[in-house]
Amino acid sequence: MLNSIDFSGRPFHFLGIGGIGMSAIAHILAHRNLPVSGSDLKLSHITDRLMAMGAHVFSSQDEDNLSYFHDRQLPQVVCSTAITTHNSEYAAALQLGCPIFHRSDVLAGLIAEYKGISIAGTHGKTTTSGLVGYLLLKAGLDPTVIVGGEVSAWQGNARAGNGPYLVAEADESDGSLVKFNSYIGVLTNIEHDHPDHYKDLAQVVDVFQTFVSRSEIVIGCIDCPVVRDQIRPAISYSIDRSLGATYSVDEISYTANGTHAKLWENDQCLGLIHVSLLGSHNLSNALAAIAVARHLGADVASIQEGLSSFGGAKRRFEVRGEVNGIRFVDDYAHHPSEIQVTLAAARLQAGDRSAPNHRIVAFFQPHRYSRTLTFLPEFAKSFVNADVVIITDIYSAGEENPGNVTGQKLADLISRSQANVYYRPTLDTVKAFLPEVLRPGDIAIFLGAGDLNQVIPDALASFQKYGLKQALAEA
């Protein structure tokens, strides 16, 4: 049960402590000087950061790890949906009688200890959570923040503050967000994105309706018709002033360096804002953060400064480097809607297609067989803003291959409506293709929630060392 989680001193042991969601919670607990340990198959700068805070991290997942507690109090074991009964460390924890909690149970327990601000929605959660936390920080409210991505403003995916508010990303992928009792619940949009868990949009809506019913104050984007018609938030926001939202904008100017707009609170003009992030989707995310900050008393000047200086989250149109005139961008987009808005933002930077030496070259690794199959027609129409498209094999994320959908099938569908579409199944074949397909002036954007972005560091190093022509010869 949720109320049996002990935050008073009993140890916590995380199975998969290096995960983006797990490590954020572990960070907050370690900052409280609670005993924190965990295991992961791959150590990283995230686990290094936790170890620097005093956490004990094992570089494997096996039952012997729990012998660490032979002369200590048995830990509360925390796991994510990715951990199954086949995990030997999990099985050992069961045998020892350790209390076992899902990650969301611990997060729900933390939210209950604060005035929790839970950011939910199919798209935009990470950026919106980061923006909300950053605006509250700029307003002097010293929030605690748990985000599903790393934010440069606090050098990671978590920030421990001393104020009364906790900003947390509320994940709908497994339905666990229904556990949260929030002071403020924010809903960015609602779409069907996880066919492995939900059979249709109606099931997704049901989960979000439960989430908002457990939120004292609901803030929602009425640009999304599902939110507008089925949630009806008390505080609303929209990038379309004609919809009559509580917070809206007009006189919008989208540029390669961000977005400028006039901000309205009901019928009162609050002034001009500059959002440092690209595209209409990030203007919408900014309005969500503005709505939260204003409700908590933030002044307009601090909001304006925060919006213009927020640097975004990693893997959200993250520029990883530029070499030989080619800009390498990493983005987590893995749903058709996300790909569309991300490539539209890239088009802002690339400029009009009349400039032939400013192309968008999109590399996409489909994520999950179930998602790829369910949204195959939508994926096929998502790359219209790309000049060149490269599709890889599907990243399974642990799913069994049903044998009825492939990366090649998606590439073939895209090629029916646009030219310059290629299928390169593996990371190695993508690496070999880079010097052949890229040229100075390109924006090379790597899309997906899998491991495609691992190509980027090697590409940057190779192009930097050899130059484009020799890199082609070396491939």
URKAJO-V687418 format. One record per helix or strand of 2 or more residues. SS is the DSSP state (~ for helix, > for strand). FROM is the first residue (numbers start at 1). LEN is the number of residues. If there is no record, write none. Layout:
# URKAJO-V687418
SS:FROM:LEN / SS:FROM:LEN
This chain:
# URKAJO-V687418
~:2:3 / >:12:4 / ~:20:12 / >:36:4 / ~:45:8 / >:56:3 / ~:63:7 / >:76:4 / ~:88:9 / >:100:3 / ~:103:11 / >:115:6 / ~:125:14 / >:144:8 / ~:152:3 / >:156:4 / >:165:5 / ~:176:4 / >:182:6 / ~:201:13 / >:215:7 / ~:225:7 / >:235:4 / ~:241:3 / >:247:9 / >:258:8 / >:268:8 / ~:280:16 / ~:300:10 / >:318:6 / >:326:6 / ~:336:15 / >:360:5 / ~:369:6 / ~:376:5 / >:388:4 / ~:407:9 / >:421:3 / ~:427:11 / >:443:5 / ~:454:21
